[in-house]
């Protein structure tokens, strides 16, 4: 009998690309999350501080996803990080180009200008490199997918599908029409920060949607860890700036409840993975 085709391996070019994503997540998240109240030396000045913390938390959560994905050897376990990364970086590039006047490209001190130019160059370079890596990956010989060995529970897939729908819908709205849809958010956003927030929501929402399609705990393991980090970091951000959200409006409470569902889904998936690992030994 002929041998079964091997699972499609990760190409060599994806390793440095994922490392680049890790470095981007760390370097952008560091000032945004730890110095949320003082972003005058970042690529652009972000107010209120909770917005900077929100973006920083998303960057650090992406760091977790890409760091774990970089350890995988099969494309089926890596694409959940790479494909949303292409969408997010492309949208963030578009947001940057639409609001170049807000960036410290020719204003502020030397550090702010340097950071702004690094930001611009990074977002110009990363999307085409990611697209090229995906195209190269799809040309590699091997079966498209290995068998699924740990399907997600039905309720987990339903929850992820609902979360994906909400995040993508809100993300597209914030990106496409920031002036008229920013009121959907529990605190004030500028057109630039609305589009940056929308970029992240589209990227994270696509990650959740791909998790539903992958339907295998081992394929979505990096996403589950990043999801847990996202829920924890975003929750801490709200606790740091409790007076920023408008608690008299439903949006603030919906936001906190949504974070709770993100944490519930993440930890349920991670516990299921741990149970599988325990019973396999």
Order of alpha helices (4+ residues) and beta strands (2+ residues): alpha-alpha-alpha-alpha-alpha-alpha-alpha-alpha-alpha
